[in-house]
Amino acid sequence: FLTLSLDVHRDLFEGLAKLHTHSFSAAPSAKCEKCNKSDATSTETCVIEWPRVLVLQLRRFGPKGHKSNGNVEYPLHITKATAAARNVLFPRTNQFPKQGYTLSGVVLHDGKCGCSYYS
């Protein structure tokens, strides 16, 4: 299985669309091991081989760290076709499982810092 953490505020496809894009940080956040200088960084997540079981963690925090309390839409089944219809492209589409993925369960976190629960 594989666990992916996605930034999501409205729907699951929003997070999947960002999966294969570069994220650039202009703020110095990484240090060179050789010269010890800080520099800007960029990151990209790219799934090379899709697993039989896919676990998605939806990160629902805004730029200032506040949780988005709105509803998030997610489909019961994800295929290449349903993703493409929402402008989500997977660079290695030949590796995406033909049968796609079917939702098996949802864990919901509710509450605030110091007083919360999962259901």
PyMOL commands that set and color helices and strands:
alter all, ss='L'
color gray80, all
select helices_A, chain A and resi 12-17+80-85+93-95
alter helices_A, ss='H'
color red, helices_A
select strands_A, chain A and resi 2-7+23-31+38-43+54-59+77-78+101-102+109-112+115-118
alter strands_A, ss='S'
color yellow, strands_A
deselect
rebuild
show_as cartoon
